[in-house]
Amino acid sequence: MSRVVTLVALWAVPPALIGLYWLFWAWIAPGFGYQNGLRAWYFNVVQHGSGPWWLLAYVFAITALAVAAWNEPTHRVRWTAVPLLLLIVSIAMIARFAIGLDKDVGRFYAGATTLYVHDPSQVPASLHLLTDGGDKNTDGCAIKGRHDVRGCVRQGDLPAAGWEPRVGSLDGARIALTRATGAQQAVSLRTETITYLNGKGDAPGAWSGVLDGSGINVPLGGVAMWSGQGNATQCTFTGDYGIDRAFGGARRNSLKNLLRERFPLIGYDPSDVWGYCDGKEPIVVVPVTMPMAWTHGTVTAPAGVITVRGDHGHVELDYLTDVTAGTLPGPVYPKSLTAYQREQTKWVAGRENMNRNHFGFDPATSEAQTGNVSEYLLRDKTTGRLQWVTPMTLRGSTSELFVAYSVTPADEVHRANLNQQSVYALDDTDRRRINIDNLDADARSWLATNAGTVMSNGGKLVEFTPVDGDVWRGFVEFNGRVAYRLDISASRSVPTQLVKLEDTVPGTQPQGPANADCGKDIASLTPAQLAQCAKVFVDELANRQAQQGPH
């Protein structure tokens, strides 16, 4: 009897250790919030993973060892045969869970991805590994791959109208918003929360960032906003909007712990958090994700958003599982999930093409983008919808040539449902196939020729984002201040435009004409170039008249 009790006690060691872990963090040190992670672990590992088989493998291994120890050598083989056989079965089941799990995840995200080409009968070279030998006109697809993960290709074009341009660069926003935190002790800008909020109607866009508290006493500070020029403004969690939690807070001041406690299966990435000012009230939005059972494991799916408000010194959380377009001024579909979904595009031509032939697309790595290379939040000029947009190069290539665009709706989310990702593979002759390094070099050459000492006086050209066609917008900074914005066409199909934004930057006045085309023979100019030059001359005349004053 004592041996049976000993064996049962040994079996109970893993559950007992898990229980003790929970009791310690739930009762002795609840302020750290570690106990709240057990619910998600149980869902992912025990309910929908290989956890039970690991426990059985432990039980059978302990049983085999105990039986071997309690029996004479002549009887050990007979008594240990059954638990050893069951141990082998358990290990086989664990292997079954592990093998192909990554492919199952790829299938989940591939089901929400469609690749578009201009002409399915002449697909770009970037998709040949997917389309060669594929089934034509199947399941709503012009071509459906026949690999172990089946990608879908349809006819469609990247909208020519493009997206609304931004008013300032991320790099400039980071500096301007950081300066807004100087008046609050132990409050700092969470740089990963910096988000561009496109304006509606005639309202201009602006950058926003969450001002976070720290320690056990300092709660969220507020939200800072920057219009692209001048100094940042802010709305604060004070007075009627006072709050008692912070993302960077500890113990009872931790908003992260509170979110885990209220929503145990809900997760978020800090880079998905953003905020805005509704008049004087600061509101922080947290797009969230959830684990979802899928085949032999779990996958990450969207779960809605949680809004964070302050109410006379206390935090107020509102969980929205479904958000329609236009409900909030920024993204509600998580940026981190969009990036992961985009990365899984490499699976749509199957495992072999992914591993051996490097099928897929990746963001550029050019230094010209100063690290901001993917998931641009842009507003579609035609529909007014917010989209996550990523220009992409060929996976496994060192080229900085953009051959495809990933576009995913950002302003709408529905719990447990992925937003559809559209990957537009550009034709080999499409003028939107640009090399970002070449564009950067062209912009620098244009500035050197047409903007005098802008670059030689310390100007820094940063962050190109797509506008329309092959027109991209970049910015020129001086000591962290955005001084100019530059719109340039890779094919020179429209005139390059340079607009001064900051008058306080010394020594940066462009020399010579504001547009190189305006010095050419008038007869050689296109109607668009003539219109641009007319604007340049009118603006110059107005500036000179303003400087001379009334006569």
VEXDREN-2710 file (C-alpha; in Angstrom, 1 decimal):
% VEXDREN-2710
k/r/px/py/pz
1/MET/0.0/0.0/0.0
2/SER/2.8/2.4/0.9
3/ARG/4.3/1.9/-2.6
4/VAL/1.0/2.9/-4.2
5/VAL/0.8/6.0/-2.1
6/THR/4.4/6.9/-3.0
7/LEU/3.7/6.4/-6.7
8/VAL/0.6/8.5/-6.6
9/ALA/2.5/11.2/-4.8
10/LEU/5.2/11.2/-7.5
11/TRP/2.5/11.4/-10.1
12/ALA/1.1/14.5/-8.4
13/VAL/4.3/16.5/-8.4
14/PRO/3.7/18.5/-11.6
15/PRO/0.1/19.5/-10.8
16/ALA/1.2/20.3/-7.2
17/LEU/4.0/22.6/-8.4
18/ILE/1.7/24.4/-10.8
19/GLY/-0.8/24.8/-7.9
20/LEU/1.9/26.1/-5.6
21/TYR/3.0/28.6/-8.2
22/TRP/-0.5/30.0/-8.6
23/LEU/-1.0/30.2/-4.8
24/PHE/2.2/32.0/-4.3
25/TRP/1.5/34.7/-6.9
26/ALA/-2.2/34.9/-6.2
27/TRP/-2.1/35.1/-2.4
28/ILE/1.4/36.1/-1.3
29/ALA/2.5/38.4/-4.1
30/PRO/-0.6/39.2/-6.2
31/GLY/0.6/42.7/-7.2
32/PHE/3.0/41.2/-9.8
33/GLY/0.2/39.6/-11.8
34/TYR/2.1/36.4/-12.7
35/GLN/-0.8/34.2/-11.6
36/ASN/-2.9/35.7/-14.4
37/GLY/-0.8/34.0/-17.1
38/LEU/-1.7/30.5/-16.0
39/ARG/-5.2/30.8/-17.6
40/ALA/-3.6/31.4/-21.0
41/TRP/-1.0/28.7/-20.5
42/TYR/-3.7/26.2/-19.6
43/PHE/-5.7/27.1/-22.7
44/ASN/-2.7/26.9/-25.1
45/VAL/-0.8/23.9/-23.6
46/VAL/-3.3/21.8/-21.7
47/GLN/-6.7/22.3/-23.4
48/HIS/-5.4/22.7/-27.0
49/GLY/-1.8/21.5/-27.0
50/SER/0.4/18.6/-26.1
51/GLY/0.3/19.3/-22.3
52/PRO/-1.8/16.2/-21.4
53/TRP/0.6/13.9/-23.3
54/TRP/3.6/15.4/-21.6
55/LEU/1.9/14.7/-18.2
56/LEU/1.2/11.1/-19.3
57/ALA/4.7/10.7/-20.5
58/TYR/5.9/11.8/-17.0
59/VAL/3.5/9.4/-15.3
60/PHE/4.6/6.4/-17.4
61/ALA/8.3/7.3/-17.0
62/ILE/8.0/7.6/-13.2
63/THR/5.9/4.3/-13.1
64/ALA/8.5/2.5/-15.1
65/LEU/11.4/3.7/-12.9
66/ALA/9.4/2.9/-9.7
67/VAL/8.5/-0.6/-10.9
68/ALA/12.1/-1.3/-11.9
69/ALA/13.3/-0.2/-8.5
70/TRP/10.8/-2.3/-6.6
71/ASN/11.3/-5.6/-8.4
72/GLU/14.1/-8.1/-8.7
73/PRO/16.2/-7.8/-11.9
74/THR/14.7/-11.0/-13.2
75/HIS/11.2/-9.5/-13.1
76/ARG/12.0/-5.9/-14.2
77/VAL/11.5/-6.5/-17.9
78/ARG/8.0/-8.0/-17.4
79/TRP/6.7/-5.4/-15.1
80/THR/8.2/-2.4/-16.9
81/ALA/7.1/-3.4/-20.4
82/VAL/3.6/-1.9/-20.2
83/PRO/4.6/1.6/-18.8
84/LEU/7.5/1.8/-21.2
85/LEU/5.2/1.0/-24.1
86/LEU/2.7/3.6/-23.0
87/LEU/5.6/6.1/-22.6
88/ILE/6.6/5.5/-26.2
89/VAL/3.0/6.1/-27.3
90/SER/2.9/9.4/-25.3
91/ILE/6.2/10.5/-26.9
92/ALA/4.8/9.7/-30.4
93/MET/1.7/11.8/-29.7
94/ILE/3.9/14.7/-28.6
95/ALA/5.8/14.4/-31.8
96/ARG/2.5/14.3/-33.7
97/PHE/1.6/17.6/-32.2
98/ALA/5.0/19.1/-33.0
99/ILE/5.4/17.9/-36.6
100/GLY/3.5/20.1/-39.0
101/LEU/2.3/22.6/-36.4
102/ASP/4.1/25.4/-38.3
103/LYS/2.4/24.4/-41.5
104/ASP/-1.0/24.4/-39.8
105/VAL/-0.4/27.9/-38.7
106/GLY/0.6/28.9/-42.2
107/ARG/-2.6/27.4/-43.5
108/PHE/-4.6/29.4/-41.1
109/TYR/-3.2/32.8/-42.2
110/ALA/-3.0/31.7/-45.9
111/GLY/-6.8/31.3/-45.7
112/ALA/-7.1/35.1/-45.1
113/THR/-4.6/36.1/-47.8
114/THR/-5.3/36.7/-51.5
115/LEU/-2.7/37.5/-54.1
116/TYR/-3.7/39.8/-56.9
117/VAL/-2.1/40.2/-60.4
118/HIS/-3.1/42.4/-63.3
119/ASP/-3.4/39.5/-65.7
120/PRO/-3.6/35.9/-64.4
121/SER/-2.5/34.6/-67.8
122/GLN/0.8/36.5/-67.4
123/VAL/1.7/36.5/-63.8
124/PRO/4.8/38.3/-62.6
125/ALA/8.0/36.3/-62.1
126/SER/7.7/36.7/-58.3
127/LEU/4.7/34.3/-58.3
128/HIS/5.8/31.6/-60.7
129/LEU/6.6/29.2/-57.9
130/LEU/3.0/29.4/-56.7
131/THR/1.1/29.5/-60.0
132/ASP/3.1/27.0/-62.2
133/GLY/0.9/23.9/-62.5
134/GLY/-1.9/25.5/-60.4
135/ASP/-5.6/24.8/-60.9
136/LYS/-7.4/27.4/-63.0
137/ASN/-10.7/29.0/-62.0
138/THR/-11.0/27.0/-58.7
139/ASP/-12.8/28.0/-55.5
140/GLY/-13.1/31.6/-56.7
141/CYS/-9.4/31.9/-57.6
142/ALA/-8.1/32.5/-61.1
143/ILE/-5.2/30.2/-60.1
144/LYS/-5.0/28.1/-57.0
145/GLY/-1.7/26.5/-56.0
146/ARG/-1.4/22.7/-55.7
147/HIS/1.1/22.7/-52.8
148/ASP/0.7/21.5/-49.3
149/VAL/-0.4/25.1/-48.4
150/ARG/-2.6/26.3/-51.3
151/GLY/-2.4/30.0/-52.2
152/CYS/-5.1/31.9/-54.1
153/VAL/-4.4/34.2/-57.0
154/ARG/-7.1/36.6/-58.4
155/GLN/-7.2/39.3/-60.9
156/GLY/-6.9/42.8/-59.4
157/ASP/-4.7/45.9/-59.4
158/LEU/-3.3/48.0/-56.7
159/PRO/-5.5/51.1/-56.6
160/ALA/-3.9/53.9/-58.6
161/ALA/-5.2/56.7/-56.4
162/GLY/-2.9/55.7/-53.6
163/TRP/-3.0/57.1/-50.1
164/GLU/-3.1/60.4/-48.3
165/PRO/0.4/61.7/-47.6
166/ARG/1.6/62.2/-44.1
167/VAL/2.3/65.6/-42.6
168/GLY/5.6/64.6/-40.9
169/SER/8.0/61.8/-40.4
170/LEU/8.1/59.2/-37.6
171/ASP/11.6/60.3/-36.7
172/GLY/10.5/63.9/-36.4
173/ALA/7.4/62.8/-34.4
174/ARG/9.6/60.8/-32.0
175/ILE/11.6/63.9/-31.2
176/ALA/8.7/66.4/-31.0
177/LEU/6.6/64.1/-28.8
178/THR/9.5/63.3/-26.5
179/ARG/9.8/67.0/-25.7
180/ALA/6.2/67.1/-24.5
181/THR/7.1/65.0/-21.4
182/GLY/9.5/67.4/-19.7
183/ALA/6.9/68.9/-17.3
184/GLN/5.8/65.6/-15.7
185/GLN/7.9/63.8/-13.1
186/ALA/8.4/60.0/-13.8
187/VAL/6.3/60.3/-17.0
188/SER/7.9/59.4/-20.4
189/LEU/6.8/58.8/-23.9
190/ARG/6.3/55.2/-24.9
191/THR/8.0/55.5/-28.3
192/GLU/6.4/52.2/-29.5
193/THR/3.0/53.8/-29.2
194/ILE/3.7/56.6/-31.7
195/THR/1.0/56.4/-34.3
196/TYR/0.0/58.5/-37.3
197/LEU/-3.7/59.6/-37.1
198/ASN/-5.0/60.6/-40.5
199/GLY/-7.3/63.7/-40.5
200/LYS/-10.9/63.6/-41.6
201/GLY/-12.3/66.0/-44.1
202/ASP/-10.4/69.3/-43.9
203/ALA/-8.8/68.3/-40.6
204/PRO/-5.1/67.7/-40.9
205/GLY/-3.4/64.5/-39.8
206/ALA/-1.2/64.3/-36.6
207/TRP/1.1/62.0/-34.8
208/SER/0.2/60.8/-31.3
209/GLY/2.0/59.1/-28.5
210/VAL/1.1/57.8/-25.1
211/LEU/2.7/59.4/-22.1
212/ASP/3.2/56.6/-19.5
213/GLY/3.8/56.6/-15.8
214/SER/6.0/54.3/-13.8
215/GLY/6.7/52.8/-10.4
216/ILE/4.0/52.2/-7.8
217/ASN/2.6/55.7/-7.7
218/VAL/2.8/57.5/-11.0
219/PRO/-0.1/56.7/-13.4
220/LEU/-0.6/57.4/-17.1
221/GLY/0.3/61.0/-17.9
222/GLY/-1.8/61.5/-21.0
223/VAL/-1.5/61.7/-24.8
224/ALA/0.8/64.0/-26.8
225/MET/-0.2/65.1/-30.3
226/TRP/2.1/66.7/-33.0
227/SER/0.7/68.2/-36.2
228/GLY/4.0/67.9/-38.1
229/GLN/5.1/71.5/-37.4
230/GLY/5.9/73.5/-34.2
231/ASN/5.6/72.0/-30.8
232/ALA/3.5/69.1/-29.6
233/THR/0.4/69.5/-27.5
234/GLN/-1.1/67.2/-25.0
235/CYS/-4.2/66.2/-23.0
236/THR/-3.6/64.8/-19.6
237/PHE/-5.1/62.3/-17.2
238/THR/-5.9/64.9/-14.5
239/GLY/-9.0/66.3/-12.9
240/ASP/-12.2/64.6/-14.2
241/TYR/-9.9/62.4/-16.3
242/GLY/-7.6/61.3/-13.5
243/ILE/-6.5/57.7/-13.5
244/ASP/-4.7/55.3/-11.2
245/ARG/-2.8/52.9/-13.5
246/ALA/0.1/52.9/-15.9
247/PHE/1.5/50.4/-18.5
248/GLY/4.9/50.8/-16.9
249/GLY/3.5/50.8/-13.4
250/ALA/4.3/48.2/-10.7
251/ARG/2.0/46.3/-8.4
252/ARG/-1.3/48.1/-7.8
253/ASN/-0.3/50.8/-10.3
254/SER/0.2/48.3/-13.1
255/LEU/-2.3/48.5/-15.9
256/LYS/-0.8/45.5/-17.5
257/ASN/-1.6/43.4/-14.5
258/LEU/-5.2/44.7/-14.4
259/LEU/-5.7/43.8/-18.0
260/ARG/-4.5/40.3/-17.4
261/GLU/-6.7/40.0/-14.3
262/ARG/-9.9/41.3/-16.1
263/PHE/-9.2/39.5/-19.4
264/PRO/-7.1/36.4/-18.7
265/LEU/-7.1/35.1/-22.3
266/ILE/-6.6/38.5/-23.9
267/GLY/-3.1/39.7/-24.9
268/TYR/-1.6/42.8/-26.6
269/ASP/1.6/44.0/-28.0
270/PRO/2.9/47.3/-26.6
271/SER/3.5/48.5/-30.2
272/ASP/-0.2/48.2/-30.9
273/VAL/-1.2/50.7/-28.2
274/TRP/-2.0/54.2/-29.3
275/GLY/-3.9/57.2/-27.9
276/TYR/-5.8/60.4/-29.0
277/CYS/-7.3/63.5/-27.5
278/ASP/-11.1/63.7/-27.6
279/GLY/-11.2/67.5/-26.8
280/LYS/-9.4/67.6/-23.5
281/GLU/-10.0/64.0/-22.6
282/PRO/-7.1/61.5/-23.3
283/ILE/-8.2/58.1/-24.5
284/VAL/-5.8/55.2/-24.9
285/VAL/-6.8/52.4/-27.3
286/VAL/-5.4/48.8/-26.9
287/PRO/-6.0/46.5/-29.9
288/VAL/-6.0/43.0/-28.5
289/THR/-5.5/39.4/-29.6
290/MET/-6.6/36.0/-28.3
291/PRO/-5.5/32.4/-28.7
292/MET/-7.9/30.3/-30.8
293/ALA/-8.0/26.5/-31.2
294/TRP/-6.8/25.4/-34.6
295/THR/-6.0/21.8/-35.6
296/HIS/-3.5/20.5/-33.0
297/GLY/-2.8/23.7/-31.3
298/THR/-3.7/27.4/-31.1
299/VAL/-3.2/30.4/-33.3
300/THR/-3.3/34.1/-32.6
301/ALA/-6.5/35.9/-33.7
302/PRO/-7.9/39.4/-33.2
303/ALA/-10.1/40.0/-30.2
304/GLY/-11.2/43.6/-30.6
305/VAL/-10.0/46.6/-28.6
306/ILE/-10.0/47.8/-25.1
307/THR/-10.3/51.6/-24.5
308/VAL/-8.6/53.1/-21.4
309/ARG/-10.1/56.2/-19.8
310/GLY/-9.7/58.0/-16.6
311/ASP/-12.7/58.7/-14.3
312/HIS/-12.0/61.0/-11.3
313/GLY/-8.9/59.1/-10.3
314/HIS/-9.8/55.6/-11.4
315/VAL/-9.2/53.6/-14.6
316/GLU/-12.2/52.8/-16.8
317/LEU/-11.9/49.9/-19.2
318/ASP/-14.3/49.3/-22.1
319/TYR/-13.9/46.1/-24.1
320/LEU/-15.3/46.1/-27.7
321/THR/-15.3/42.8/-29.5
322/ASP/-16.4/44.3/-32.8
323/VAL/-15.4/47.7/-34.2
324/THR/-16.6/49.0/-37.5
325/ALA/-14.8/51.4/-39.8
326/GLY/-14.8/55.0/-38.7
327/THR/-15.7/54.2/-35.0
328/LEU/-12.2/55.3/-33.8
329/PRO/-9.7/57.7/-35.4
330/GLY/-6.9/55.2/-35.5
331/PRO/-6.1/51.5/-36.1
332/VAL/-8.2/48.8/-34.3
333/TYR/-6.7/45.8/-36.1
334/PRO/-3.4/45.0/-34.3
335/LYS/-0.3/46.1/-36.2
336/SER/1.7/43.2/-34.7
337/LEU/-0.8/40.7/-35.9
338/THR/-0.8/42.3/-39.4
339/ALA/3.0/42.0/-39.5
340/TYR/2.8/38.3/-38.5
341/GLN/0.1/37.7/-41.0
342/ARG/2.2/39.3/-43.7
343/GLU/5.2/37.2/-42.7
344/GLN/3.2/34.0/-43.1
345/THR/2.6/34.8/-46.8
346/LYS/5.8/32.8/-47.4
347/TRP/3.8/29.7/-46.9
348/VAL/1.3/30.1/-49.7
349/ALA/3.4/28.2/-52.2
350/GLY/4.1/25.3/-49.8
351/ARG/6.9/24.3/-47.5
352/GLU/9.4/23.2/-50.1
353/ASN/9.2/26.5/-52.0
354/MET/9.4/28.5/-48.8
355/ASN/12.5/26.6/-47.5
356/ARG/14.4/25.7/-50.6
357/ASN/13.4/28.4/-53.0
358/HIS/12.8/31.3/-50.6
359/PHE/9.4/32.1/-51.9
360/GLY/7.7/35.1/-50.4
361/PHE/8.1/38.8/-49.8
362/ASP/9.9/40.9/-47.1
363/PRO/10.0/44.6/-46.3
364/ALA/13.0/46.6/-47.5
365/THR/16.0/46.9/-45.3
366/SER/17.3/50.2/-46.8
367/GLU/18.9/52.7/-44.4
368/ALA/16.9/55.4/-46.3
369/GLN/13.9/54.3/-44.3
370/THR/15.6/54.8/-40.9
371/GLY/14.1/51.6/-39.6
372/ASN/10.5/52.4/-40.5
373/VAL/10.0/49.8/-43.3
374/SER/6.7/48.2/-42.8
375/GLU/3.0/48.5/-41.7
376/TYR/2.5/52.1/-42.7
377/LEU/-0.9/53.3/-41.4
378/LEU/-2.3/55.2/-44.5
379/ARG/-5.8/56.4/-45.5
380/ASP/-7.0/55.3/-49.0
381/LYS/-7.7/58.4/-51.1
382/THR/-10.7/56.8/-52.7
383/THR/-12.5/54.9/-49.9
384/GLY/-11.3/56.9/-46.9
385/ARG/-10.4/53.6/-45.2
386/LEU/-7.4/53.1/-43.0
387/GLN/-5.0/50.4/-44.2
388/TRP/-1.8/48.8/-43.1
389/VAL/0.5/49.1/-46.1
390/THR/3.8/47.5/-46.6
391/PRO/5.9/47.8/-49.9
392/MET/7.8/44.5/-50.2
393/THR/10.9/43.1/-51.9
394/LEU/11.6/39.5/-52.9
395/ARG/12.3/37.3/-49.9
396/GLY/15.9/36.0/-49.8
397/SER/17.1/38.8/-52.0
398/THR/19.4/41.7/-51.2
399/SER/17.6/43.9/-53.8
400/GLU/15.7/46.9/-52.5
401/LEU/13.3/46.7/-55.5
402/PHE/9.6/46.8/-54.4
403/VAL/7.8/44.1/-56.3
404/ALA/4.6/43.8/-54.2
405/TYR/2.4/45.6/-51.7
406/SER/0.7/44.1/-48.7
407/VAL/-2.6/45.9/-47.8
408/THR/-4.8/45.0/-44.8
409/PRO/-7.8/46.9/-43.4
410/ALA/-6.8/48.7/-40.1
411/ASP/-10.0/50.5/-39.1
412/GLU/-12.2/47.4/-38.6
413/VAL/-12.0/44.3/-36.4
414/HIS/-14.2/41.4/-35.4
415/ARG/-13.3/39.0/-32.6
416/ALA/-11.8/35.7/-33.8
417/ASN/-11.9/36.8/-37.5
418/LEU/-8.7/37.7/-39.4
419/ASN/-8.9/40.8/-41.7
420/GLN/-8.3/39.9/-45.3
421/GLN/-4.7/40.6/-46.4
422/SER/-4.4/41.6/-50.1
423/VAL/-1.0/41.1/-51.7
424/TYR/-0.6/43.0/-55.0
425/ALA/2.2/41.5/-57.1
426/LEU/3.3/44.2/-59.5
427/ASP/3.8/43.4/-63.2
428/ASP/7.4/43.4/-64.3
429/THR/6.8/46.6/-66.2
430/ASP/4.8/48.4/-63.5
431/ARG/6.3/51.9/-62.8
432/ARG/5.5/51.4/-59.1
433/ARG/8.3/48.8/-59.0
434/ILE/10.8/51.2/-57.5
435/ASN/14.2/50.7/-55.8
436/ILE/14.1/52.7/-52.6
437/ASP/17.9/53.2/-52.6
438/ASN/17.7/54.7/-56.1
439/LEU/14.8/56.9/-55.0
440/ASP/16.8/58.1/-52.1
441/ALA/19.8/58.9/-54.4
442/ASP/17.5/60.7/-56.9
443/ALA/16.1/62.8/-54.0
444/ARG/19.5/63.8/-52.7
445/SER/20.6/64.7/-56.2
446/TRP/17.6/66.8/-56.8
447/LEU/18.1/68.6/-53.4
448/ALA/21.7/69.3/-54.3
449/THR/20.8/70.8/-57.6
450/ASN/17.6/72.7/-56.7
451/ALA/17.8/73.4/-52.9
452/GLY/21.1/75.0/-52.5
453/THR/22.7/74.3/-49.1
454/VAL/19.8/72.4/-47.5
455/MET/21.8/69.1/-47.2
456/SER/25.2/70.7/-46.8
457/ASN/24.0/72.7/-43.8
458/GLY/23.1/69.5/-41.9
459/GLY/19.8/68.4/-43.5
460/LYS/18.8/64.8/-42.9
461/LEU/16.6/63.1/-45.5
462/VAL/14.4/60.5/-43.8
463/GLU/11.5/58.1/-44.3
464/PHE/9.9/57.8/-47.6
465/THR/6.3/56.6/-47.7
466/PRO/4.1/55.9/-50.8
467/VAL/1.6/58.4/-51.9
468/ASP/0.2/57.5/-55.3
469/GLY/1.6/55.9/-58.5
470/ASP/5.4/56.0/-58.1
471/VAL/5.3/59.3/-56.1
472/TRP/6.8/59.0/-52.6
473/ARG/7.0/61.5/-49.8
474/GLY/10.2/62.1/-47.8
475/PHE/11.2/64.7/-45.2
476/VAL/14.3/66.8/-44.5
477/GLU/15.1/67.3/-40.8
478/PHE/17.5/69.7/-39.0
479/ASN/18.4/68.7/-35.4
480/GLY/15.2/66.8/-35.0
481/ARG/13.0/69.4/-36.6
482/VAL/11.2/68.6/-39.8
483/ALA/12.1/71.5/-42.1
484/TYR/10.9/70.4/-45.5
485/ARG/8.7/67.7/-47.1
486/LEU/9.7/66.4/-50.5
487/ASP/7.3/64.7/-53.0
488/ILE/9.3/62.9/-55.7
489/SER/8.3/60.6/-58.6
490/ALA/10.6/57.7/-59.3
491/SER/10.0/58.0/-63.0
492/ARG/9.9/61.8/-63.0
493/SER/6.4/61.6/-64.5
494/VAL/5.3/64.5/-62.2
495/PRO/7.4/67.4/-61.0
496/THR/9.3/67.1/-57.8
497/GLN/7.9/69.3/-55.0
498/LEU/9.7/70.7/-52.0
499/VAL/7.7/72.5/-49.3
500/LYS/9.2/74.4/-46.4
501/LEU/7.6/73.6/-43.1
502/GLU/9.8/75.1/-40.4
503/ASP/10.8/78.8/-40.7
504/THR/13.0/78.8/-37.6
505/VAL/15.7/76.5/-39.0
506/PRO/18.7/78.7/-39.9
507/GLY/20.6/78.5/-43.1
508/THR/18.2/76.2/-44.9
509/GLN/16.6/78.5/-47.5
510/PRO/16.7/76.7/-50.9
511/GLN/18.8/78.4/-53.5
512/GLY/17.7/78.7/-57.1
513/PRO/14.4/77.6/-58.5
514/ALA/12.1/75.5/-56.3
515/ASN/11.5/73.2/-59.2
516/ALA/14.1/72.2/-61.8
517/ASP/11.5/71.8/-64.5
518/CYS/10.7/75.5/-64.4
519/GLY/14.0/76.4/-65.9
520/LYS/13.4/74.4/-69.0
521/ASP/12.1/75.5/-72.4
522/ILE/8.3/76.2/-71.9
523/ALA/7.5/74.3/-75.1
524/SER/9.0/71.2/-73.7
525/LEU/6.9/71.2/-70.5
526/THR/3.8/69.0/-70.0
527/PRO/0.5/70.5/-68.8
528/ALA/1.2/69.2/-65.3
529/GLN/4.6/70.7/-65.2
530/LEU/3.3/74.1/-66.5
531/ALA/0.6/74.1/-63.8
532/GLN/3.3/73.3/-61.1
533/CYS/5.6/76.0/-62.3
534/ALA/2.8/78.6/-62.4
535/LYS/2.2/77.8/-58.8
536/VAL/5.9/78.1/-58.0
537/PHE/6.0/81.6/-59.6
538/VAL/2.8/82.8/-58.0
539/ASP/4.0/81.7/-54.6
540/GLU/7.4/83.4/-55.1
541/LEU/5.8/86.6/-56.1
542/ALA/3.5/86.5/-53.1
543/ASN/6.5/85.9/-50.8
544/ARG/8.4/88.9/-52.2
545/GLN/5.4/91.2/-52.0
546/ALA/4.9/90.2/-48.4
547/GLN/8.6/90.9/-47.6
548/GLN/8.4/94.4/-49.3
549/GLY/5.3/95.4/-47.5
550/PRO/2.7/98.0/-48.7
551/HIS/4.0/100.9/-50.9
END
